[in-house]
Amino acid sequence: MSVLLKTRVTAVGPEVADLAEGGVVILFADGAPPELAEVSILHQIENEPSDTPPPLGSVIQIGDVSARITGIGEYAWQKVKEIGHVVITFNGSEQVERPGEICASQIDAEELVSALKVGTTITIG
């Protein structure tokens, strides 16, 4: 399967680890307002997002950690394309709670926190 998004982490907000321990990761493109940057992983897109959203079962790779998409909100991919923003919840749910959310299979929280550092590549596809 082809890569639908490739981006590189440029900054990790001070509250990111706490959220990641709970299975939630928030991505925002570089330039996010400071109050959002505190809870977000800022990133620089390397390959423009595809026009079509990833199908269920697509892989989200964060460094060495990977999960499969189990649900995708109605506006999630549109926000990725427009402003580089998405909330990824690693809960394995097929039902998303918010229209801008992507749900993915559960992963080890400690491994996720360790992977979230400047320079890490994130891909979806």
SERO-4910 file (N, C-alpha, C, O; in steps of 0.05 Angstrom, whole numbers):
BEGIN
 pado doro    nc1    nc2    nc3   cac1   cac2   cac3    cc1    cc2    cc3    oc1    oc2    oc3
  Met    A     17    -24      0      0      0      0     18     25      0     39     25     12
  Ser    A      9     46    -13     25     70    -15     22     87     11      3     84     26
  Val    A     41    104     14     42    123     37     22    146     31     25    159     11
  Leu    A      3    150     49    -17    171     45     -9    197     59    -19    218     52
  Leu    A      9    195     78     20    218     92     47    211    104     50    189    116
  Lys    A     66    228    100     92    225    113    100    252    125    100    272    111
  Thr    A    107    252    150    113    277    164    135    271    185    139    248    193
  Arg    A    148    292    193    170    290    213    164    308    237    157    331    234
  Val    A    168    297    261    163    311    286    184    334    289    208    328    287
  Thr    A    175    358    293    193    381    297    193    391    326    213    404    334
  Ala    A    172    385    341    171    393    369    150    376    384    131    367    372
  Val    A    155    372    410    136    357    426    128    374    450    145    382    466
  Gly    A    102    380    452     92    397    473     96    384    500     98    360    503
  Pro    A     98    401    522    103    391    549     81    372    560     86    357    578
  Glu    A     57    373    549     35    356    559     30    331    541     12    316    547
  Val    A     47    328    521     43    306    502     46    278    516     30    261    511
  Ala    A     66    275    532     70    249    545     46    240    562     39    217    561
  Asp    A     34    259    577     11    251    593    -12    242    576    -25    222    582
  Leu    A    -17    256    553    -38    248    535    -32    221    522    -49    203    520
  Ala    A     -7    217    514      1    192    501     -1    168    520     -8    146    511
  Glu    A      4    173    545      1    151    565    -28    142    566    -34    119    573
  Gly    A    -46    160    560    -75    154    558    -84    145    531   -108    141    526
  Gly    A    -65    142    512    -71    132    486    -81    153    466    -94    146    446
  Val    A    -74    178    471    -83    200    453    -59    216    443    -41    223    459
  Val    A    -58    220    417    -37    236    405    -50    258    387    -68    252    372
  Ile    A    -41    283    391    -52    305    375    -30    315    357     -8    324    367
  Leu    A    -34    315    331    -15    326    312    -25    353    303    -48    357    297
  Phe    A     -6    372    300    -11    398    289     13    406    272     36    402    281
  Ala    A      8    417    249     30    426    232     45    449    246     33    463    263
  Asp    A     70    453    240     86    475    251     70    501    248     57    505    228
  Gly    A     72    518    269     59    543    268     33    543    284     18    563    284
  Ala    A     27    522    298      3    520    314      5    541    337     27    547    346
  Pro    A    -18    553    345    -18    571    368     -5    559    393     -8    535    397
  Pro    A      8    575    409     22    564    433      4    547    451     14    527    462
  Glu    A    -21    555    455    -38    539    473    -44    511    462    -48    492    477
  Leu    A    -44    508    435    -47    482    423    -21    467    422    -21    442    424
  Ala    A      1    481    418     27    469    417     34    454    443     49    435    442
  Glu    A     24    463    465     30    451    491     21    422    492     33    405    506
  Val    A     -1    415    478    -12    388    480     -8    373    453    -18    351    450
  Ser    A      7    385    435     10    373    408     38    365    401     58    374    413
  Ile    A     39    347    382     64    341    368     64    358    343     47    355    326
  Leu    A     83    377    341     85    394    318    101    378    297    120    364    303
  His    A     94    382    272    107    367    251    108    383    225     94    402    221
  Gln    A    126    374    208    131    385    181    125    363    161    138    342    161
  Ile    A    105    367    144     97    347    125    118    344    103    127    364     92
  Glu    A    126    319     98    147    314     78    134    305     51    143    313     30
  Asn    A    113    289     53     97    281     29     69    291     33     56    284     53
  Glu    A     59    308     15     32    319     18     11    296     23     14    275     10
  Pro    A     -8    301     40    -29    280     44    -44    274     18    -48    291      2
  Ser    A    -52    249     16    -67    240     -7    -94    254     -7   -104    264     13
  Asp    A   -107    255    -30   -133    267    -32   -154    249    -19   -175    259     -9
  Thr    A   -150    223    -19   -169    205     -7   -160    197     21   -136    192     25
  Pro    A   -179    194     39   -171    186     67   -162    157     67   -168    141     49
  Pro    A   -146    150     87   -137    122     89   -160    103     95   -178    110    111
  Pro    A   -160     80     83   -181     60     89   -176     48    116   -154     48    126
  Leu    A   -197     37    127   -194     22    153   -174      0    149   -173    -13    127
  Gly    A   -158     -4    169   -136    -24    167   -110    -13    158    -89    -27    160
  Ser    A   -109     12    149    -84     25    142    -66     28    167    -76     29    189
  Val    A    -40     28    162    -21     29    184    -13     57    190     -8     74    173
  Ile    A    -13     63    216     -1     88    226     25     80    239     26     63    257
  Gln    A     47     91    229     74     84    239     86    109    252     89    130    239
  Ile    A     92    108    277    105    129    292    132    118    301    133    104    321
  Gly    A    153    125    287    179    113    293    177     83    289    170     74    268
  Asp    A    183     68    311    182     39    309    155     28    319    151      3    319
  Val    A    137     45    327    111     37    337     90     38    314     89     57    300
  Ser    A     74     16    312     54     17    291     27      7    302     26     -8    321
  Ala    A      6     17    289    -21     10    295    -37     11    270    -29     22    250
  Arg    A    -61     -1    270    -79     -1    247   -103     16    253   -114     16    275
  Ile    A   -111     31    232   -134     48    235   -160     31    237   -164     13    221
  Thr    A   -175     37    258   -200     22    263   -225     39    258   -247     28    255
  Gly    A   -222     65    258   -244     83    253   -233    110    244   -211    118    253
  Ile    A   -248    125    228   -239    151    219   -263    170    218   -284    164    206
  Gly    A   -259    193    231   -281    213    232   -286    226    205   -269    226    187
  Glu    A   -310    236    203   -320    248    178   -302    270    167   -298    273    143
  Tyr    A   -290    286    185   -273    309    176   -243    305    182   -227    323    178
  Ala    A   -236    282    192   -208    278    201   -188    282    179   -168    297    183
  Trp    A   -192    270    156   -172    272    135   -172    300    122   -151    310    114
  Gln    A   -195    313    121   -197    340    111   -180    359    128   -166    376    118
  Lys    A   -181    355    155   -164    372    173   -135    366    169   -118    385    171
  Val    A   -128    341    165   -100    334    159    -90    350    135    -69    362    135
  Lys    A   -106    349    114    -99    362     89    -98    392     91    -80    405     80
  Glu    A   -116    404    106   -118    434    107    -99    446    127    -85    466    120
  Ile    A    -96    435    151    -80    447    172    -61    428    186    -48    436    206
  Gly    A    -58    404    176    -40    385    188    -48    377    216    -31    371    232
  His    A    -74    376    221    -84    370    248   -101    345    249   -118    341    232
  Val    A    -96    328    269   -113    305    274   -108    295    302    -86    298    313
  Val    A   -129    284    314   -127    271    340   -128    241    334   -147    231    321
  Ile    A   -108    227    343   -107    198    340   -111    185    367    -96    191    386
  Thr    A   -131    169    369   -137    155    394   -132    125    391   -145    112    374
  Phe    A   -113    115    406   -105     87    404   -122     70    423   -112     59    443
  Asn    A   -148     67    416   -167     53    433   -179     29    420   -195     14    432
  Gly    A   -173     24    394   -184      2    380   -213      4    372   -225    -15    362
  Ser    A   -225     27    377   -254     31    372   -260     34    342   -244     46    327
  Glu    A   -282     23    334   -291     27    306   -309     51    304   -315     61    282
  Gln    A   -318     61    327   -336     85    328   -319    109    338   -310    109    361
  Val    A   -316    129    322   -302    153    330   -321    171    346   -345    173    340
  Glu    A   -310    185    366   -327    203    382   -328    231    371   -348    245    376
  Arg    A   -308    239    356   -307    266    345   -302    264    315   -288    246    306
  Pro    A   -313    283    299   -310    281    270   -281    285    260   -275    278    238
  Gly    A   -264    297    277   -236    301    269   -217    281    280   -193    286    282
  Glu    A   -227    258    288   -211    238    302   -206    213    285   -223    206    269
  Ile    A   -183    201    288   -177    175    277   -173    156    300   -157    162    318
  Cys    A   -187    133    300   -182    113    320   -164     92    309   -165     85    285
  Ala    A   -147     81    326   -128     61    317   -126     39    338   -134     43    361
  Ser    A   -114     17    331   -111     -6    349    -95      3    373    -78     21    372
  Gln    A   -100    -11    395    -85     -5    420    -56    -12    417    -49    -31    404
  Ile    A    -39      4    430    -10      0    430      1      4    458    -13     14    475
  Asp    A     25     -4    462     38      0    488     44     29    492     58     42    477
  Ala    A     33     41    514     35     69    519     64     78    523     72     99    514
  Glu    A     80     62    537    108     69    542    124     70    515    140     88    512
  Glu    A    118     51    498    132     51    472    124     76    456    140     88    442
  Leu    A     98     83    457     88    107    443    102    132    454    112    148    438
  Val    A    103    135    480    116    159    492    145    160    483    155    182    477
  Ser    A    159    138    483    187    137    476    191    145    446    212    157    439
  Ala    A    172    138    429    174    144    401    169    174    394    177    183    373
  Leu    A    156    188    412    148    215    406    171    235    413    172    246    435
  Lys    A    188    238    394    211    257    398    217    271    372    210    261    350
  Val    A    231    293    374    239    308    351    255    291    331    273    276    339
  Gly    A    247    292    306    261    277    285    247    251    278    253    239    257
  Thr    A    228    242    294    214    217    288    196    221    264    184    242    260
  Thr    A    196    200    247    179    201    223    152    188    230    151    167    243
  Ile    A    131    200    220    104    189    223     93    185    195     93    203    178
  Thr    A     83    161    190     71    155    164     43    143    168     38    129    188
  Ile    A     26    148    149      0    135    148     -3    124    120      1    138    101
  Gly    A    -10     98    119    -14     86     93     -9     56     93    -12     43     73
***
